Amino acid sequence: MEGLFLVVGVIGNIISVLLFLSPIGTFYRIVKQRSTQEFESFPYICTLLSAALWTYYGVNKPGSILVATVNGFGFVVESIYVCLFLTFAPPRMRVRTAILASILDVAFLGVAIVVSEKCLHGYTRIYVIGFLGAALNIVMYGSPLSVMRTVVRTKSVEYMPFLLSFFMFLNGGVWTFYAILSSDYFLGVSLLIIYFPVSVHKCIINYFS
C-alpha cells in the first residue's frame, strides 16, 4: 500500500505539472500578439491562490511533501501567467485582473497565513487550511466555466483551451485516488465535487469543436 501511495502521488505530481504548463501555448500567443484578446484571467488568479494554499497545507501536514512541492511549482508558474495578463491585457481587463489578484492572491492569502500562524496550532491549522484549500479547489476547477458565455456567443472553443480542460480532468481523477489512499478528506471531497463542472466543461468543448 505504501508503494502504491507513492506511485500515485508521483503520477499526480507529473500530471499536475502538465496541468500547470498546459496554457503555455496560449501565453506564447498572448506574448507574440501582445494582447490577451478575450482570454480570461480569473481561472489563473484562482489557480494561483489555490496553489499557494495547498503548498502551505502540504508544508504543515506531515507526509504531504508531494502536495507541497507540486503546488509550489504551480505557484511560480501561475504567478508568471498573472503577470503576463497584467502586462498584455487591455486597460479594463488589466484593472480587473489587478484588483482580483490584489484581493485574492495578496490580501486574502496574506490574512489566511497570518491568522493561521498566530491563532491556530497543530491539526486545527491543518483543518482550517485544508477547508480553505478544498473550497478553492472547487472554484479553481469550476473557474474555466467563466468563459462559457464567450464560447457560446462565438460558437468557438478558441478561448477555452482543450489541454487545460483535459489535464484538469486527469488531475482530478489521480488526486482523488491519492486522497482516498491517504485518507485526506479535504483533498478528496473537493476533487469529487469538481468532476461535475469539469465534465460540463468537456461537454461544451466537444459540442462546439
RATA-V120894 format. One record per backbone hydrogen bond with DSSP energy under -1.0 kcal/mol. NH is the residue of the N-H (numbers start at 0). CO is the residue of the C=O. E is the energy in kcal/mol with one decimal. If there is no record, write none. Layout:
BEGIN
nh;co;e
NH;CO;E
NH;CO;E
END
This chain:
BEGIN
nh;co;e
4;0;-2.5
5;1;-2.0
6;2;-2.5
7;3;-2.8
8;4;-2.0
9;5;-2.4
10;6;-2.6
11;7;-2.7
12;8;-2.0
13;9;-2.3
14;10;-2.5
15;11;-2.4
16;12;-2.3
17;13;-2.1
18;14;-2.4
19;15;-2.7
20;16;-1.9
21;17;-1.2
23;20;-2.1
26;22;-2.4
27;23;-2.4
28;24;-1.9
29;25;-2.0
30;26;-2.5
31;27;-2.5
32;28;-2.5
33;29;-1.2
34;29;-1.4
38;35;-2.5
44;40;-2.0
45;41;-2.5
46;42;-2.1
47;43;-2.1
48;44;-1.9
49;45;-2.6
50;46;-2.8
51;47;-2.0
52;48;-2.4
53;49;-2.6
54;50;-1.9
55;51;-2.1
56;52;-2.5
57;53;-2.6
58;54;-2.0
59;55;-1.7
60;56;-2.3
63;60;-1.4
67;63;-1.9
68;64;-2.7
69;65;-1.6
70;66;-1.5
71;67;-1.9
72;68;-2.0
73;69;-2.1
74;70;-2.3
75;71;-1.6
76;72;-2.2
77;73;-3.0
78;74;-1.7
79;75;-1.6
80;76;-1.9
81;77;-2.5
82;78;-2.2
83;79;-2.1
84;80;-1.9
85;81;-2.2
86;82;-1.2
87;83;-2.7
88;84;-2.1
93;89;-3.0
94;90;-2.4
95;91;-2.2
96;92;-2.8
97;93;-2.5
98;94;-2.4
99;95;-2.6
100;96;-2.8
101;97;-2.1
102;98;-2.4
103;99;-3.0
104;100;-1.2
106;101;-3.0
107;102;-2.8
108;103;-1.1
109;105;-2.3
110;106;-2.7
111;107;-2.6
112;108;-2.3
113;109;-2.6
114;110;-2.8
115;111;-2.0
116;112;-2.3
117;113;-2.5
118;114;-3.0
123;120;-1.4
125;121;-1.3
126;122;-2.7
127;123;-2.3
128;124;-2.6
129;125;-2.5
130;126;-2.4
131;127;-2.3
132;128;-2.8
133;129;-2.4
134;130;-2.2
135;131;-2.4
136;132;-2.2
137;133;-1.7
138;134;-1.8
139;135;-3.5
140;136;-2.7
141;137;-1.4
142;138;-1.8
144;141;-1.8
145;142;-2.4
146;143;-1.5
147;144;-1.9
150;146;-2.1
151;147;-3.1
152;148;-2.6
153;149;-2.6
154;150;-1.6
155;150;-1.0
159;156;-1.8
164;160;-1.6
165;161;-3.1
166;162;-2.7
167;163;-1.8
168;164;-2.0
169;165;-2.2
170;166;-2.7
171;167;-2.4
172;168;-1.7
173;169;-2.4
174;170;-2.4
175;171;-1.5
176;172;-1.8
177;173;-2.3
178;174;-2.4
179;175;-1.9
180;176;-2.2
181;177;-2.2
183;178;-2.3
184;182;-1.1
187;183;-2.4
188;184;-2.6
189;185;-1.3
190;186;-1.6
191;187;-2.1
192;188;-2.1
193;189;-1.7
195;192;-1.3
197;193;-2.2
198;194;-2.0
199;195;-2.3
200;196;-2.5
201;197;-2.2
202;198;-2.1
203;199;-2.3
204;200;-2.0
205;201;-2.5
206;202;-2.3
207;203;-2.1
208;204;-1.1
END
